[in-house]
Amino acid sequence: MTSWVGRTAAEIAAAVREKRATPREVVAEHLERIERLDGRVGAFRVVRAEAALAEADEVASRGDLAELPLAGVPVAVKDNLAVRGESTRVGSAATPDTPAEEDHVTVARLRAAGAVVVGLTNVPELCIFGTTEGVLGTARNPWDLTRTAGGSSGGSAAAVAAGLVPIALGNDGMGSLRIPAANCGLVTIKPGHGVVPAGIGEGDWFGMSENGPLATTVEDARLMLSVLADTDAEAVGPETPAMRKIAVSLRSPLVGVTISGPYTTATRDAAGVLIKAGHQVRRADPPYPLSLSTTSLAHWTAGTAVDAHSLDPRLLTRRSRVHAAVGRRFVNGVRTGDSRERLRRRMEPFFEEYDVLLTPALARRSPKSVAWHERGWLANVLINTNYSPLTPPWNLTGWPAMSVPFGTLPSGAPAAVQLVGRPGSEATLLEVAEQLERLHPWQRTAPLD
């Protein structure tokens, strides 16, 4: 019997379209793996076993099966996006346990493409932090179960890295796709503003949050992005390989935060690979303003203040209550968008000179998987800032950014680099990521068995 666990989404969809596999057998095999392993990983809040098998049969009976780009592919959905018939809890006891009447538009697009939603994945409360644990579940890094998967799309990343699903849906407001992808050895792309419908929480964190894919290969990330963007796959590549001018920066955007040796080494090594691929690579730091730390904190907390305003604060954890309280004083100033526009104008000349920016994805390995939701607000802010200072600027600008696996940490877990581009450069970033993958391949899933 052919095993479909561990195959890419592209491979599974091709097999289903060509009748070499049925959606039911593919989904059933992944459900069995979820049942066997997720007690250790903690990726899922809800597993839709019975519903997923029924929906797999519906996919098999579709008259357009031979044209479906994600035919029969099991997917996981982050628990801040509506899935019809399931509650959307956003990691909190303060949210209503009421089934959604309709799918979020991105979920609907995945289903229309033939994907089968097998479950909803764990997130930190209100998707605030870069560690996924809380009253509804804890997601651990499949490469090192003593460490957090990251956040806030931690459950979705853990599900893919553990081989529980080939692809998953998440979103990114200050790094919430790129942080867990980097921790868990996955490919992700935070698309630029307006490429994929958002509709996340109460206003998309002022337009900074974007939905995107988590995958084990660039091909799968491109395929899923094309479905989410409702466009032909050709629109996001692959482009004809071309020489790109690439800036390499090892500097933290946030003053006082340093990048650890394994991540600077991974970035230097990735730069060497790109030089050999024919790109013009130069050391150059973007003109990060000194005010970036306060701008990031203001937007991060203000987004939470808006999301929490209708919830009972007594049902929120203390760190979330404090985060929202801090943010309330910033909401009006953040709404104007002035600080984000100033940052864009400051960065535009740099990206007129360089096609792509290459940086470390993280500053250091993921924190221990402990009950961070029971610890104080300042401890959470410091641990998040110190390990993930490199992602927030590109939510503030609204420009596309990727995390790509590259190298390993001393623990044996994956390291990763970040690729950033100007608006509309998603295809270029995917092309560069694909060159890194081809010239320096990575192990696609964690060795859990």
Wavefront OBJ file of the C-alpha trace (Angstrom):
o trace
v 0.000 0.000 0.000
v 1.322 3.461 -0.900
v 1.767 5.780 2.077
v 0.583 9.343 1.573
v 1.867 10.677 4.887
v 5.068 12.584 4.226
v 4.163 13.366 0.613
v 3.862 16.948 -0.543
v 0.525 18.558 -1.275
v 1.466 18.726 -4.953
v 2.187 14.976 -5.014
v -1.043 14.094 -3.214
v -3.201 16.301 -5.421
v -1.656 14.843 -8.589
v -2.301 11.294 -7.356
v -5.932 12.066 -6.520
v -6.551 13.813 -9.832
v -5.086 10.819 -11.683
v -7.130 8.331 -9.582
v -4.003 6.760 -8.072
v -5.381 7.616 -4.642
v -8.758 8.520 -3.194
v -9.332 11.530 -0.934
v -10.687 9.200 1.759
v -7.570 7.033 1.956
v -5.309 10.085 2.024
v -7.327 11.803 4.755
v -7.763 8.599 6.775
v -4.033 7.976 6.816
v -3.341 11.497 8.086
v -6.085 11.205 10.714
v -4.464 8.009 11.981
v -1.142 9.829 12.329
v -2.823 12.705 14.156
v -4.414 10.267 16.602
v -1.078 8.542 17.179
v 1.225 11.548 17.533
v -0.677 14.715 18.399
v -0.845 13.897 22.075
v 2.888 14.621 22.121
v 2.850 17.568 19.715
v -0.329 19.438 20.632
v -0.976 20.887 17.184
v -4.762 20.586 17.163
v -7.502 22.051 19.331
v -10.174 20.261 17.294
v -9.800 17.264 14.988
v -12.714 16.882 12.555
v -12.260 13.169 11.921
v -15.803 12.174 10.960
v -16.552 15.417 9.107
v -13.232 15.284 7.242
v -13.872 11.759 5.954
v -17.341 12.763 4.769
v -15.918 15.832 3.045
v -13.199 13.694 1.448
v -15.930 11.582 -0.133
v -17.601 14.758 -1.396
v -14.342 15.802 -3.068
v -14.074 12.363 -4.708
v -17.526 12.780 -6.243
v -16.888 16.218 -7.732
v -17.174 16.470 -11.471
v -14.173 18.796 -11.620
v -11.877 16.503 -9.636
v -9.332 16.313 -12.453
v -8.856 20.104 -12.353
v -8.602 20.672 -8.594
v -5.190 22.063 -7.564
v -5.493 20.669 -4.006
v -7.564 17.568 -4.763
v -7.904 15.507 -1.590
v -5.132 17.339 0.283
v -5.620 17.393 4.087
v -5.157 20.874 5.558
v -5.141 22.341 9.052
v -6.612 25.779 9.801
v -5.460 28.221 12.460
v -8.070 28.722 15.156
v -8.692 32.388 14.413
v -10.288 31.723 11.008
v -13.861 30.520 10.708
v -14.525 26.920 9.658
v -18.181 26.198 9.018
v -19.724 24.153 11.852
v -16.813 24.714 14.259
v -16.264 27.380 16.917
v -13.459 29.890 16.516
v -11.877 30.211 19.953
v -8.631 32.106 19.237
v -6.986 30.320 22.151
v -9.180 31.951 24.782
v -11.792 31.087 27.379
v -13.277 34.541 26.732
v -14.453 33.745 23.189
v -17.855 32.131 22.525
v -18.042 28.403 21.832
v -20.463 28.973 18.958
v -20.195 27.145 15.617
v -19.413 29.358 12.634
v -22.153 29.547 10.018
v -19.776 30.169 7.109
v -16.166 29.476 6.202
v -13.683 32.311 6.190
v -12.973 33.268 2.570
v -9.521 31.648 2.656
v -10.972 28.401 4.020
v -13.661 28.520 1.331
v -10.971 28.908 -1.339
v -9.049 25.916 0.000
v -12.211 23.798 -0.037
v -13.095 24.985 -3.546
v -9.624 23.825 -4.651
v -10.326 20.331 -3.273
v -8.646 20.529 0.138
v -10.159 18.789 3.166
v -10.040 20.569 6.543
v -9.016 17.981 9.150
v -8.901 20.306 12.150
v -8.311 23.648 13.829
v -4.919 24.324 15.355
v -3.817 25.737 18.689
v -2.848 29.384 19.103
v -1.829 31.596 22.046
v -4.673 33.628 23.483
v -5.855 36.204 20.933
v -2.797 35.284 18.837
v -0.713 37.810 20.749
v 2.540 36.027 21.450
v 5.243 34.029 19.692
v 4.763 31.021 21.971
v 1.709 28.779 21.627
v 0.318 27.617 24.922
v -2.760 28.438 26.932
v -5.976 27.240 28.472
v -7.076 25.488 25.256
v -3.827 23.770 24.308
v -0.053 23.824 23.905
v 1.805 23.331 20.608
v 5.354 21.991 20.862
v 8.144 22.005 18.315
v 8.202 18.532 16.694
v 11.993 18.816 16.336
v 12.401 19.366 20.085
v 9.315 18.678 22.182
v 10.781 20.588 25.126
v 10.503 23.811 23.091
v 7.526 25.836 21.906
v 6.477 25.568 18.269
v 6.388 29.363 18.225
v 3.407 31.540 17.563
v 0.958 32.580 16.929
v 0.438 30.047 14.095
v 2.201 27.508 16.295
v -0.305 24.695 16.027
v -0.460 24.976 12.251
v 3.343 24.889 11.973
v 3.623 21.961 14.386
v 1.022 20.022 12.393
v 2.998 20.357 9.162
v 6.417 19.757 10.716
v 5.124 16.581 12.385
v 3.711 15.275 9.097
v 0.146 15.423 10.438
v -0.866 17.398 7.337
v 1.170 18.421 4.271
v 0.098 22.087 4.414
v -1.657 24.403 6.843
v -3.247 27.836 6.926
v -1.996 30.513 9.288
v -1.574 34.259 9.476
v 1.018 36.825 10.406
v 0.533 40.125 12.250
v 4.035 40.623 13.684
v 5.702 37.414 12.502
v 3.079 34.825 13.384
v 3.751 32.722 10.268
v 7.486 33.271 10.007
v 8.313 32.670 13.687
v 6.809 29.156 13.968
v 7.925 28.271 10.440
v 11.497 29.148 11.377
v 11.270 27.151 14.601
v 9.773 24.118 12.889
v 11.792 24.003 9.665
v 9.027 25.079 7.281
v 8.571 27.378 4.296
v 6.120 30.220 4.634
v 5.351 33.485 2.929
v 3.586 36.454 4.450
v 2.168 38.003 1.295
v 2.142 41.715 0.769
v -0.925 43.688 1.695
v -3.959 42.947 -0.471
v -2.639 39.799 -2.177
v -4.711 37.394 -0.037
v -7.960 38.347 1.726
v -7.343 39.054 5.408
v -10.438 39.420 7.606
v -8.545 38.461 10.764
v -9.959 39.513 14.126
v -11.256 43.050 14.529
v -9.583 44.849 11.637
v -6.498 42.777 10.788
v -4.355 44.566 13.389
v -4.715 47.820 11.428
v -4.006 46.055 8.137
v -0.786 44.405 9.306
v -2.098 40.805 9.456
v -2.002 38.593 6.373
v -3.100 35.002 5.760
v -0.614 32.618 4.220
v 0.625 29.039 3.789
v 2.815 26.783 5.891
v 4.507 24.043 3.874
v 7.552 21.801 3.643
v 8.550 22.820 0.098
v 8.582 26.021 -1.911
v 6.408 24.314 -4.523
v 3.691 23.650 -1.944
v 3.918 27.189 -0.544
v 3.547 28.605 -4.049
v 0.649 26.271 -4.844
v -1.235 27.143 -1.663
v -0.562 30.869 -2.087
v -2.023 30.743 -5.594
v -5.204 29.169 -4.181
v -5.465 31.674 -1.330
v -4.877 34.579 -3.715
v -7.373 33.071 -6.170
v -4.966 33.382 -9.067
v -3.100 31.101 -11.436
v -0.012 29.496 -9.964
v 1.985 31.198 -12.729
v 1.187 34.567 -11.149
v 3.412 33.716 -8.185
v 6.082 31.860 -10.157
v 8.173 30.091 -10.816
v 9.889 33.004 -12.481
v 12.687 32.530 -14.958
v 15.824 32.580 -12.788
v 17.487 35.959 -12.982
v 20.391 37.671 -11.300
v 19.073 39.572 -8.306
v 20.748 42.225 -6.239
v 20.511 40.929 -2.692
v 21.334 42.765 0.539
v 22.483 40.708 3.529
v 21.911 42.150 6.977
v 22.832 40.598 10.316
v 21.655 43.596 12.309
v 18.644 43.416 14.614
v 16.014 46.027 13.754
v 15.415 46.526 17.484
v 18.075 48.328 19.500
v 19.687 46.200 22.205
v 18.735 42.811 20.732
v 21.558 40.668 19.360
v 21.506 37.791 16.870
v 22.980 34.496 18.090
v 25.811 32.711 16.285
v 23.804 29.874 14.696
v 21.451 32.324 12.974
v 24.191 34.637 11.732
v 26.066 31.585 10.424
v 22.962 30.323 8.618
v 22.504 33.723 6.977
v 26.130 33.996 5.888
v 26.000 30.480 4.471
v 22.774 31.219 2.622
v 24.407 34.325 1.158
v 27.256 32.136 -0.074
v 24.819 29.802 -1.795
v 23.137 32.734 -3.526
v 26.491 34.109 -4.677
v 27.261 30.742 -6.271
v 23.821 30.849 -7.905
v 24.869 34.010 -9.723
v 23.296 36.736 -7.607
v 24.987 39.989 -6.686
v 25.107 39.820 -2.882
v 26.248 42.702 -0.668
v 26.331 43.406 3.065
v 23.896 46.248 3.670
v 21.605 47.148 6.582
v 18.176 48.673 6.022
v 17.798 52.119 7.602
v 15.845 50.928 10.642
v 14.794 53.961 12.726
v 15.643 54.100 16.439
v 11.914 54.485 17.090
v 11.107 51.048 15.631
v 10.923 49.387 19.071
v 8.270 51.785 20.326
v 6.406 51.734 17.008
v 6.297 47.933 17.078
v 5.137 47.814 20.692
v 2.423 50.397 20.046
v 0.984 48.476 17.090
v 1.336 45.073 18.773
v -0.538 46.136 21.903
v -3.088 48.329 20.109
v -4.098 45.413 17.883
v -4.816 43.370 20.990
v -6.766 46.219 22.578
v -9.116 46.273 19.597
v -9.498 42.482 19.515
v -10.219 42.325 23.260
v -12.600 45.243 23.595
v -15.790 43.124 23.447
v -14.498 40.234 25.572
v -14.970 39.713 29.315
v -11.580 40.669 30.782
v -12.147 38.335 33.723
v -11.876 35.407 31.301
v -8.602 36.577 29.783
v -5.207 35.600 31.167
v -3.323 38.330 32.997
v -0.696 38.807 30.289
v -3.468 39.381 27.701
v -5.318 41.844 29.948
v -2.167 43.874 30.503
v -1.265 43.777 26.798
v -4.694 45.131 25.887
v -4.577 47.759 28.629
v -1.208 49.027 27.417
v -2.508 49.106 23.849
v -5.603 51.172 24.553
v -3.513 54.318 24.933
v -2.018 53.781 21.454
v -5.112 52.884 19.419
v -5.992 56.346 18.148
v -2.438 57.178 17.130
v -1.932 53.814 15.429
v -5.170 54.123 13.450
v -3.823 57.075 11.485
v -1.193 54.889 9.831
v 1.290 57.768 9.918
v 4.137 55.849 11.536
v 3.779 52.977 9.079
v 3.806 55.366 6.134
v 6.952 57.055 7.476
v 8.629 53.651 7.781
v 7.668 52.751 4.194
v 9.085 56.004 2.869
v 12.283 55.435 4.824
v 12.691 51.906 3.448
v 11.736 52.542 -0.185
v 15.156 53.850 -1.363
v 16.846 50.753 0.080
v 14.513 48.466 -1.870
v 14.988 50.537 -5.006
v 18.650 49.547 -4.803
v 18.137 45.903 -3.712
v 15.647 43.346 -5.017
v 15.728 41.145 -1.919
v 16.820 41.508 1.686
v 18.289 38.410 3.359
v 18.339 38.301 7.179
v 18.228 35.701 9.931
v 14.651 34.598 10.542
v 15.102 34.597 14.319
v 17.659 35.840 16.816
v 17.812 32.602 18.805
v 16.094 29.242 19.208
v 12.524 28.965 20.411
v 11.845 29.299 24.140
v 11.117 26.362 26.394
v 7.571 25.015 26.172
v 6.334 26.145 29.574
v 3.162 27.829 30.813
v 4.034 31.270 29.480
v 0.354 32.243 29.742
v 0.684 31.958 33.536
v 3.711 34.250 33.671
v 3.806 38.016 33.811
v 3.332 40.366 30.877
v 6.853 41.796 30.940
v 8.447 38.321 30.952
v 6.413 37.434 27.858
v 7.250 40.659 26.045
v 10.972 40.245 26.736
v 11.175 36.595 25.678
v 9.270 37.375 22.468
v 11.308 40.469 21.615
v 14.645 38.816 22.311
v 14.047 35.807 20.096
v 12.045 37.391 17.294
v 13.093 40.983 16.546
v 13.403 40.567 12.770
v 9.824 40.007 11.643
v 7.732 43.052 12.761
v 9.118 45.704 10.368
v 7.606 43.970 7.359
v 4.128 43.849 8.880
v 4.426 47.562 9.564
v 5.365 48.239 5.929
v 2.904 45.647 4.569
v 5.566 44.134 2.293
v 6.059 40.414 1.514
v 8.459 38.328 3.584
v 9.358 34.650 3.806
v 10.965 32.246 6.246
v 13.043 29.519 4.593
v 14.802 26.617 6.379
v 18.567 26.820 6.184
v 21.113 25.014 8.315
v 20.725 23.544 11.780
v 21.073 24.682 15.366
v 23.449 22.953 17.792
v 20.435 21.016 19.116
v 19.827 19.533 15.661
v 16.631 21.561 15.140
v 16.375 23.640 11.954
v 17.698 27.166 11.567
v 16.155 29.567 9.063
v 16.617 32.763 7.096
v 14.192 35.514 6.142
v 13.695 36.940 2.654
v 12.016 40.333 2.243
v 10.967 42.178 -0.896
v 9.226 45.284 -2.130
v 5.454 45.269 -2.840
v 4.498 42.779 -5.551
v 7.680 40.712 -5.257
v 6.131 37.464 -3.995
v 7.211 35.581 -7.134
v 10.770 36.885 -6.797
v 10.997 35.777 -3.160
v 9.656 32.337 -4.043
v 12.186 32.060 -6.867
v 15.096 32.867 -4.539
v 13.724 30.487 -1.901
v 13.489 27.748 -4.493
v 17.147 28.234 -5.391
v 18.089 27.876 -1.717
v 15.996 24.709 -1.535
v 17.546 23.216 -4.654
v 21.130 24.044 -3.736
v 20.849 23.418 0.009
v 17.932 21.011 0.605
v 16.445 20.482 4.043
v 14.798 17.612 5.880
v 11.087 18.212 5.387
v 9.573 16.772 8.570
v 10.745 16.004 12.097
v 11.774 12.422 12.941
v 8.971 11.659 15.405
v 8.380 7.975 14.593
l 1 2 3 4 5 6 7 8 9 10 11 12 13 14 15 16 17 18 19 20 21 22 23 24 25 26 27 28 29 30 31 32 33 34 35 36 37 38 39 40 41 42 43 44 45 46 47 48 49 50 51 52 53 54 55 56 57 58 59 60 61 62 63 64 65 66 67 68 69 70 71 72 73 74 75 76 77 78 79 80 81 82 83 84 85 86 87 88 89 90 91 92 93 94 95 96 97 98 99 100 101 102 103 104 105 106 107 108 109 110 111 112 113 114 115 116 117 118 119 120 121 122 123 124 125 126 127 128 129 130 131 132 133 134 135 136 137 138 139 140 141 142 143 144 145 146 147 148 149 150 151 152 153 154 155 156 157 158 159 160 161 162 163 164 165 166 167 168 169 170 171 172 173 174 175 176 177 178 179 180 181 182 183 184 185 186 187 188 189 190 191 192 193 194 195 196 197 198 199 200 201 202 203 204 205 206 207 208 209 210 211 212 213 214 215 216 217 218 219 220 221 222 223 224 225 226 227 228 229 230 231 232 233 234 235 236 237 238 239 240 241 242 243 244 245 246 247 248 249 250 251 252 253 254 255 256 257 258 259 260 261 262 263 264 265 266 267 268 269 270 271 272 273 274 275 276 277 278 279 280 281 282 283 284 285 286 287 288 289 290 291 292 293 294 295 296 297 298 299 300 301 302 303 304 305 306 307 308 309 310 311 312 313 314 315 316 317 318 319 320 321 322 323 324 325 326 327 328 329 330 331 332 333 334 335 336 337 338 339 340 341 342 343 344 345 346 347 348 349 350 351 352 353 354 355 356 357 358 359 360 361 362 363 364 365 366 367 368 369 370 371 372 373 374 375 376 377 378 379 380 381 382 383 384 385 386 387 388 389 390 391 392 393 394 395 396 397 398 399 400 401 402 403 404 405 406 407 408 409 410 411 412 413 414 415 416 417 418 419 420 421 422 423 424 425 426 427 428 429 430 431 432 433 434 435 436 437 438 439 440 441 442 443 444 445 446 447 448 449
